[in-house]
Amino acid sequence: MRLSVSLGLWQDRPPEEALETARAADAAGYPELWIGEMATWDAFALGTAIGSATSLALTFGPLAVTVRDPATIAMGVASVAALTGRETGVALGTSSDVVVRGWHGRSRDRAATALEESAVAVRQLIGGAKSTVDGSVVGSQGYRLRLPAPKSPLTIAAFGPRALDVAARHADRMVINLVSPAAAASLVQGLHEACERAGTTPPPVAAWVVGAVDPSEAAIEQLRRGVVGYLAAPGYADMFRAEGFGDLVDFARTRPHPRELLAAVPVAAIAAVGLLGSRDVIARKIADFAAAGVDELAIVPAASDDDPGGARTLAEIFPAARVDPAGRRSTRSHD
C-alpha cells in the first residue's frame, strides 16, 4: 500500500496550519502531498510555499473543471514546478453544486463531458503540446506553455459511472473520496469494467481517507462535521446505508437542523470510511482497503490542539501501513 497525504483544509483550524501538515508529512517520510482547493487557499499559491519548504512531490486537486479552465490549470502546475523544482501532478474532478454554482456562479451541466474535454486539453498542455480541443463544454485551442512543460501525471476523481469511463480512457491514476472498503471495491471493479470496454489498462486507484490515531474529542467532532454533508448525497447515502447507518441516512434526508444531524453522527460512521483508532486498528483497516483493490491511501489527518497539523497521526500511520493483520512487518517501500 502506497501512502500519501492530503491537506484537510479544516475550516475550524487556522489556514496556516496547512503548512504545518505539509512539514509533518515530509518529516514522516511520505512521498507526496495532495493540495485541494476549497474556501481558503489558492492551490497553486499554497503549493509554491509548500514546495519551497519541503521535498514533497505535489499533486494539485481535484480541481473543478467547470471553475478552472485547462490553460489556467496547466499554467498553475507549470508555475509551481518551475518556481520550486518539485515534481508535480494534477487531479481533475467535477466538484459540487455548492462550490461550482454557489461559490463561483458557474454551470455544472454536462459535468462528465467537461471532465473528459478538460482531461484531453490538460494532458496536451502539461505534455508541452499546443492545445487543440474545441469542446462542447470546455476547450483550449492554440495555446502552448511558455514555461517548461511539467509532464505531470493526470489523476481523475471518480464516483459515478460516467466519471469512471473518463478515468478509464484518460487517467494515469484514479482517486476516490470518503469511501468504505466495500464501496472502494465496487468502484475498483467499475473502473476495471470501464477499462475493458475502452480497451485500456486499469490505472492505479488512490483513496482519500480521513485519519486520526487515538483521536481526541475535538478531532472526532471535526471528522463528524466532515461527514455530515455526505449522508444524504446520491451514492454516498447508499454507501452509508450499506454500512449499517440507514437510520442516520433517513434522518439526514428529513433535513434536520445541522446541529441535530451532527449530534446524531456516531463515531462508527466515521470509522467506516476512515482510519480511526489505535495503530493496530488502523493497520487492519489499511489491509481492508488493500484487499479492496486500492493501491494508495491519501491520508487526510484530523488536526486539533492536541495534534496540531495532524503531525502525530501522520507519524503513527506511516509505520502502521507496514504491519499486516497478523502483525508481521512488511518490507515493501512506500516510495
Backbone torsions as a table, in degrees:
resi	resn	phi	psi	omega
1	MET	NA	119.9	175.3
2	ARG	-82.2	141.4	178.3
3	LEU	-117.6	142.5	171.6
4	SER	-139.5	-177.3	-178.4
5	VAL	-130.0	140.6	172.0
6	SER	-119.4	137.1	178.1
7	LEU	-67.2	133.3	178.3
8	GLY	-75.3	-29.3	-177.1
9	LEU	48.0	45.1	-175.4
10	TRP	-64.0	132.8	-176.5
11	GLN	-76.0	-13.0	178.0
12	ASP	-96.0	9.9	-178.9
13	ARG	-125.4	158.2	178.8
14	PRO	-60.3	134.6	-179.2
15	PRO	-55.1	-35.3	-177.6
16	GLU	-65.5	-13.2	-179.6
17	GLU	-65.5	-19.0	176.1
18	ALA	-56.7	-37.4	178.3
19	LEU	-66.9	-34.9	178.2
20	GLU	-67.3	-40.5	176.6
21	THR	-62.2	-42.4	179.4
22	ALA	-61.9	-44.1	179.1
23	ARG	-65.0	-36.4	178.6
24	ALA	-67.3	-39.5	177.8
25	ALA	-63.3	-42.3	178.8
26	ASP	-63.3	-44.7	-178.4
27	ALA	-65.7	-33.5	-178.0
28	ALA	-79.5	-13.0	176.1
29	GLY	102.6	7.7	177.1
30	TYR	-67.9	141.5	-175.6
31	PRO	-86.3	-19.3	-169.4
32	GLU	-143.4	145.8	176.7
33	LEU	-125.4	131.1	174.7
34	TRP	-94.1	132.6	179.4
35	ILE	-119.4	103.1	178.0
36	GLY	-83.7	-174.1	-178.1
37	GLU	-143.3	116.7	-179.0
38	MET	-129.9	-102.2	-170.6
39	ALA	-111.6	-1.9	-175.6
40	THR	-116.6	-87.0	-170.8
41	TRP	-80.7	145.2	159.4
42	ASP	-67.8	128.5	-171.7
43	ALA	-60.3	-40.1	-175.2
44	PHE	-76.2	-32.6	174.9
45	ALA	-65.1	-45.6	178.5
46	LEU	-64.5	-39.9	179.6
47	GLY	-62.6	-34.4	177.7
48	THR	-66.0	-41.4	178.3
49	ALA	-65.4	-43.4	-178.7
50	ILE	-69.2	-41.7	179.7
51	GLY	-63.5	-28.9	178.3
52	SER	-78.9	-16.6	-174.5
53	ALA	-110.8	-7.7	-177.0
54	THR	-138.2	175.4	175.8
55	SER	-105.3	12.5	-175.2
56	LEU	-70.0	143.9	163.2
57	ALA	-72.8	147.5	-173.0
58	LEU	-122.5	129.7	171.8
59	THR	-116.1	128.1	-176.2
60	PHE	-99.2	124.1	176.8
61	GLY	121.5	-168.3	9.0
62	PRO	-65.8	126.8	176.8
63	LEU	-89.3	138.9	-177.1
64	ALA	-73.3	119.2	-173.0
65	VAL	-73.9	-14.5	175.3
66	THR	-97.2	5.6	174.1
67	VAL	-110.4	-49.2	178.1
68	ARG	-104.0	132.7	179.3
69	ASP	-87.5	165.1	-175.0
70	PRO	-57.4	-39.3	-177.9
71	ALA	-65.9	-43.1	-179.8
72	THR	-69.3	-33.3	176.1
73	ILE	-63.6	-48.7	-178.3
74	ALA	-64.7	-41.5	177.8
75	MET	-62.2	-40.4	-179.4
76	GLY	-64.2	-47.9	-179.4
77	VAL	-64.0	-44.5	179.7
78	ALA	-64.5	-35.1	179.4
79	SER	-63.5	-47.0	-179.5
80	VAL	-64.0	-43.5	-180.0
81	ALA	-59.9	-42.8	-178.1
82	ALA	-70.7	-38.7	-175.5
83	LEU	-77.6	-28.7	-173.9
84	THR	-111.5	-21.8	-175.1
85	GLY	76.6	7.1	-179.5
86	ARG	-82.6	152.5	169.3
87	GLU	-68.1	140.4	-177.4
88	THR	-129.1	150.7	172.3
89	GLY	-134.7	167.0	178.7
90	VAL	-136.1	138.0	177.2
91	ALA	-120.7	137.0	-178.6
92	LEU	-117.0	143.3	177.4
93	GLY	-152.0	-179.8	-177.9
94	THR	-103.3	-9.3	177.8
95	SER	58.8	-154.2	-172.3
96	SER	-127.0	166.9	176.9
97	ASP	-61.6	-37.8	-179.6
98	VAL	-58.6	-47.5	-177.1
99	VAL	-73.8	-50.0	-171.8
100	VAL	-73.8	-55.0	-177.2
101	ARG	-79.0	-45.4	-174.4
102	GLY	-73.1	-59.1	-173.8
103	TRP	-73.6	-41.0	-171.2
104	HIS	-106.3	-7.4	177.4
105	GLY	65.1	28.7	-179.8
106	ARG	-106.0	160.2	176.6
107	SER	-83.5	140.5	174.8
108	ARG	-107.1	12.9	178.1
109	ASP	-64.2	143.4	178.7
110	ARG	54.1	46.1	-175.8
111	ALA	-63.0	-37.9	-179.4
112	ALA	-65.5	-37.3	176.0
113	THR	-64.8	-43.0	177.2
114	ALA	-60.4	-38.5	179.6
115	LEU	-62.8	-45.3	-178.6
116	GLU	-68.4	-46.0	-179.6
117	GLU	-63.2	-37.4	177.3
118	SER	-66.4	-39.7	180.0
119	ALA	-60.1	-43.0	-180.0
120	VAL	-65.2	-47.0	-176.9
121	ALA	-67.9	-43.1	-179.7
122	VAL	-63.7	-41.3	178.9
123	ARG	-62.1	-41.4	176.4
124	GLN	-57.2	-48.7	-172.3
125	LEU	-69.6	-45.9	-178.7
126	ILE	-71.2	-16.5	174.8
127	GLY	-86.2	-5.1	177.3
128	GLY	96.7	3.0	-179.5
129	ALA	-87.1	165.9	173.0
130	LYS	-82.5	137.3	-176.6
131	SER	-72.3	142.4	-176.1
132	THR	-135.6	19.2	-172.6
133	VAL	-92.4	117.3	174.2
134	ASP	-109.4	77.5	-171.8
135	GLY	-81.9	165.6	177.0
136	SER	-81.2	-18.4	177.3
137	VAL	-122.6	-45.3	-177.5
138	VAL	-129.5	142.0	177.7
139	GLY	-153.9	165.4	172.3
140	SER	-157.9	123.9	-179.2
141	GLN	-132.9	132.4	171.1
142	GLY	82.4	7.0	179.3
143	TYR	-101.7	142.1	172.0
144	ARG	-136.1	140.6	179.4
145	LEU	-58.6	136.0	172.8
146	ARG	-84.8	-28.9	174.2
147	LEU	-78.9	163.0	175.8
148	PRO	-56.6	135.0	179.6
149	ALA	-66.6	126.1	-176.3
150	PRO	-74.2	-15.6	-178.6
151	LYS	51.5	44.5	-175.7
152	SER	-74.0	143.5	170.7
153	PRO	-66.6	151.1	-176.2
154	LEU	-111.0	124.1	177.4
155	THR	-109.6	140.0	177.4
156	ILE	-115.5	127.9	174.6
157	ALA	-83.5	130.1	-175.4
158	ALA	-139.9	145.8	172.9
159	PHE	-143.7	-44.1	179.0
160	GLY	-90.6	169.5	-175.1
161	PRO	-62.7	-36.3	-178.3
162	ARG	-70.4	-37.8	176.2
163	ALA	-67.5	-35.0	175.5
164	LEU	-60.9	-39.5	177.6
165	ASP	-63.6	-40.4	177.9
166	VAL	-63.4	-44.1	179.0
167	ALA	-61.4	-40.3	-179.6
168	ALA	-62.3	-34.9	-176.8
169	ARG	-87.6	-26.9	-167.3
170	HIS	-130.4	-11.3	-169.7
171	ALA	-89.9	141.3	164.7
172	ASP	-83.3	-19.4	178.5
173	ARG	-158.7	146.6	173.8
174	MET	-111.9	142.9	177.7
175	VAL	-122.7	140.1	176.2
176	ILE	-124.2	156.4	-171.0
177	ASN	-132.2	138.4	173.0
178	LEU	52.6	63.9	-178.9
179	VAL	-128.9	149.9	170.4
180	SER	-78.1	163.4	175.1
181	PRO	-56.8	-38.0	179.1
182	ALA	-64.7	-43.5	177.9
183	ALA	-66.1	-37.2	177.5
184	ALA	-61.9	-42.6	179.4
185	ALA	-60.8	-39.3	178.8
186	SER	-65.4	-40.6	179.6
187	LEU	-69.8	-38.1	176.1
188	VAL	-61.7	-43.6	178.0
189	GLN	-62.2	-42.5	178.3
190	GLY	-61.5	-38.4	176.9
191	LEU	-63.7	-44.6	-178.8
192	HIS	-63.5	-39.0	177.9
193	GLU	-66.5	-40.1	178.2
194	ALA	-64.8	-38.8	178.2
195	CYS	-66.2	-37.0	177.6
196	GLU	-63.1	-41.7	178.0
197	ARG	-65.4	-37.2	-176.6
198	ALA	-84.9	-12.2	-177.5
199	GLY	71.7	34.1	-178.8
200	THR	-118.9	165.1	176.4
201	THR	-87.0	130.8	-178.7
202	PRO	-60.2	129.5	175.5
203	PRO	-76.7	163.7	174.8
204	PRO	-64.5	155.6	-177.3
205	VAL	-116.6	128.0	173.3
206	ALA	-108.7	149.0	176.4
207	ALA	-127.8	127.9	171.5
208	TRP	-78.1	126.5	179.0
209	VAL	-134.8	133.6	175.0
210	VAL	-70.4	150.9	-177.9
211	GLY	-144.7	142.9	174.1
212	ALA	-157.8	119.9	177.5
213	VAL	-87.7	125.0	-178.9
214	ASP	43.8	61.6	-168.4
215	PRO	-69.1	148.3	172.9
216	SER	-79.0	170.7	176.9
217	GLU	-61.5	-36.4	179.5
218	ALA	-63.9	-40.8	179.2
219	ALA	-66.6	-41.9	178.9
220	ILE	-62.5	-42.3	178.8
221	GLU	-62.4	-39.3	177.9
222	GLN	-62.5	-45.1	-179.2
223	LEU	-69.8	-32.4	173.8
224	ARG	-58.1	-47.8	-179.3
225	ARG	-60.7	-33.7	180.0
226	GLY	-69.7	-24.0	-177.8
227	VAL	-88.3	-30.0	-170.4
228	VAL	-51.1	-44.9	-175.1
229	GLY	-68.1	-13.1	-177.5
230	TYR	-97.6	-14.2	-168.9
231	LEU	-61.0	-36.1	-178.6
232	ALA	-105.1	4.0	-176.0
233	ALA	-74.8	145.3	178.7
234	PRO	-54.5	137.6	-180.0
235	GLY	84.0	-54.2	179.2
236	TYR	-66.6	-38.2	177.9
237	ALA	-60.1	-42.1	178.2
238	ASP	-62.5	-38.7	179.4
239	MET	-64.5	-47.4	179.9
240	PHE	-64.9	-34.7	176.6
241	ARG	-64.1	-43.1	179.4
242	ALA	-63.9	-27.2	178.7
243	GLU	-83.8	2.2	175.9
244	GLY	99.9	14.9	-177.4
245	PHE	-113.8	38.8	-178.9
246	GLY	-60.9	-40.7	179.0
247	ASP	-62.8	-38.2	178.6
248	LEU	-65.8	-41.4	177.9
249	VAL	-62.5	-44.8	179.3
250	ASP	-61.0	-40.3	178.6
251	PHE	-64.9	-42.5	179.5
252	ALA	-61.0	-34.5	-178.0
253	ARG	-75.7	-10.3	172.8
254	THR	-81.5	-3.1	179.7
255	ARG	58.1	57.3	177.1
256	PRO	-70.6	171.7	173.6
257	HIS	-60.7	138.7	-177.8
258	PRO	-51.9	-35.1	179.7
259	ARG	-65.5	-38.1	178.7
260	GLU	-65.9	-43.6	-179.9
261	LEU	-66.3	-41.8	178.5
262	LEU	-58.8	-43.9	-178.8
263	ALA	-66.5	-23.4	-177.1
264	ALA	-85.5	-10.9	-176.9
265	VAL	-77.2	116.1	179.2
266	PRO	-79.6	158.4	177.4
267	VAL	-59.5	-32.8	-178.8
268	ALA	-61.5	-30.8	179.0
269	ALA	-67.6	-35.4	176.0
270	ILE	-70.2	-44.2	-178.6
271	ALA	-62.0	-27.5	-179.4
272	ALA	-64.6	-28.4	-175.3
273	VAL	-119.5	10.0	-176.7
274	GLY	-143.6	-172.5	177.4
275	LEU	-110.8	104.1	-170.3
276	LEU	-138.5	126.5	176.8
277	GLY	127.3	-150.0	-179.8
278	SER	-76.4	168.3	178.4
279	ARG	-60.6	-39.1	-179.7
280	ASP	-66.1	-41.4	177.7
281	VAL	-62.2	-42.6	-179.8
282	ILE	-66.3	-38.5	177.9
283	ALA	-60.6	-39.7	178.5
284	ARG	-67.4	-38.2	-179.9
285	LYS	-68.8	-37.6	176.0
286	ILE	-60.9	-41.2	177.4
287	ALA	-62.9	-35.8	177.3
288	ASP	-63.4	-42.3	177.9
289	PHE	-65.8	-39.1	177.8
290	ALA	-62.6	-42.1	178.9
291	ALA	-64.9	-25.7	178.5
292	ALA	-78.1	-6.5	179.1
293	GLY	99.1	8.6	177.8
294	VAL	-79.1	130.5	-177.3
295	ASP	-93.2	-22.3	-174.9
296	GLU	-147.9	137.6	171.7
297	LEU	-111.3	124.3	174.1
298	ALA	-97.6	107.3	-173.8
299	ILE	-77.6	126.7	174.0
300	VAL	-105.8	94.1	-170.2
301	PRO	-76.9	137.4	170.1
302	ALA	-64.2	147.5	179.3
303	ALA	-128.9	134.2	-178.8
304	SER	-151.9	176.7	176.4
305	ASP	-63.8	-27.6	177.6
306	ASP	-77.3	-22.6	-179.5
307	ASP	-145.2	72.8	-177.1
308	PRO	-57.5	130.0	179.1
309	GLY	71.8	-0.7	-175.9
310	GLY	71.7	21.6	-173.9
311	ALA	-61.9	-44.0	-179.5
312	ARG	-65.5	-42.8	178.5
313	THR	-59.3	-45.5	-179.6
314	LEU	-63.8	-40.6	179.6
315	ALA	-66.0	-33.5	-179.7
316	GLU	-79.2	-37.0	-174.9
317	ILE	-72.8	-36.1	-176.4
318	PHE	-55.7	-50.9	176.8
319	PRO	-71.0	-24.7	179.1
320	ALA	-62.7	-29.6	179.8
321	ALA	-69.8	-11.8	-178.1
322	ARG	-101.8	15.6	176.2
323	VAL	-118.9	121.2	178.8
324	ASP	-81.5	171.8	-175.6
325	PRO	-57.7	-23.8	178.5
326	ALA	-85.0	-2.6	176.3
327	GLY	92.7	6.2	-179.4
328	ARG	-85.3	142.1	178.5
329	ARG	-76.1	135.6	175.3
330	SER	-85.9	147.6	177.2
331	THR	-102.1	2.8	-179.3
332	ARG	-70.5	142.6	178.1
333	SER	-81.9	152.1	174.6
334	HIS	-96.6	1.5	-176.2
335	ASP	-81.7	NA	NA
